[in-house]
Amino acid sequence: MKTMDFYLIRAISNLHVGSGEGEFSIVDKQVQRDPITGLPTIHSSGIKGALREGMETDKKVPPTEVIEIFGSKPKPDLVDAGQQRAPKTMQQGLNNFFEGKLLSLPVRSDHHFYYRATCPLLLQECHDYLHQFNPEHSLLNELKTLLSLSVTEEHPIYFGKDNGLVRLEDWKASHHDKAIPENIKTHLGDRFAILHDNVFKELAGQLPVIARNYLENGISGNLWYEEVVPREAIFYTIVSRHQEKDGLNTYLTDRNHLVQLGANATVGYGLCTLKKI
């Protein structure tokens, strides 16, 4: 019997999980995007690889537990013909990892530094995802409540303290007089906004682009531009397991739920919390 665990991923620092592709434009290195929606995503292999690396380097975690969760690490053996093959005894991991799907992005405001913004498409995806894998989850009814609200392109809505008309980027949002559902407030904060799908898609298509420099003997040897998902973005993912023992969550709890995802760890990118809810 599989257990399906639902995790929220919060970016504490800017996140660059690269797509491995570049375009003939100002952006040399782009982030991973969902092939259907075009919105930022985190591939499951990246989540699995980051968690495995973290557990392998933690001296408190027995190597046998790493293999139980992730499976044997492929270390090919050399053979006479100069080819490589995997060892004969390979163990499949007991956990399965799913992609990280976007739930909200921070958007600038004239009343606060930012609001966490989402849209009906993302709320519906999250609801359907949860209903598929965990139909008893406490977030389902609260997501339904948010999905019942009407949002137009001209009039986004925001929750929290009533500040009249609040500008979110280039749009003026109206205050919604209902309180934020409690679980939503707990996990997404008390400054929360819902934008129309088209408005959110436009914002998500214009992620920050940061110039990077490579210095050699104090001289700039190279300059490139890379796209980042800004800090305070929220993703979610599912991890399934075949055993009662939840070694992965024990590890994350011991590390205060911290994990490094994506590239550029040496310059502070990709620090995230991965918390089961």
LINHU-V977393 format. One record per backbone hydrogen bond with DSSP energy under -0.5 kcal/mol. NH is the residue of the N-H (numbers start at 0). CO is the residue of the C=O. If there is no record, write none. Layout:
BEGIN
NH,CO
NH,CO
END
This chain:
BEGIN
2,240
4,2
4,238
6,4
6,236
7,274
8,234
9,7
9,272
10,8
10,232
11,9
11,270
12,270
14,228
17,15
18,29
22,26
24,22
27,25
27,224
28,224
29,20
29,27
31,16
33,38
37,33
40,31
41,99
45,42
46,42
47,43
48,44
49,45
50,46
51,47
52,48
53,49
54,50
55,51
56,52
57,54
58,56
60,57
61,59
64,61
65,61
66,62
67,63
68,64
69,65
70,66
71,90
73,71
74,72
76,84
78,82
81,78
84,76
89,87
92,69
93,67
94,68
95,239
97,237
99,41
100,98
100,235
101,39
102,233
103,233
104,116
106,114
108,111
108,112
109,166
114,106
115,190
116,104
116,114
117,192
119,194
122,118
123,119
124,120
125,121
126,122
127,123
128,124
129,125
130,126
131,127
132,128
133,129
136,133
139,136
141,137
142,138
143,139
144,140
145,141
146,142
147,143
147,144
148,145
151,154
156,193
157,173
158,191
162,160
165,163
165,172
167,165
167,170
168,107
168,166
170,167
172,165
172,170
173,155
175,157
176,174
184,180
185,181
186,182
187,183
188,184
191,158
191,189
192,115
193,156
194,117
199,195
200,196
201,197
202,198
203,199
204,200
205,202
209,225
211,223
213,221
214,212
215,218
218,215
220,213
220,218
221,213
223,211
225,209
226,28
227,207
228,14
229,227
231,10
232,229
233,103
234,8
235,100
236,6
238,4
239,95
240,2
241,93
246,244
249,245
250,246
251,247
252,248
253,249
254,250
255,252
256,251
257,254
258,271
260,258
260,269
262,15
266,263
267,264
268,263
269,13
270,267
271,258
271,269
272,9
273,256
274,7
274,272
276,5
END
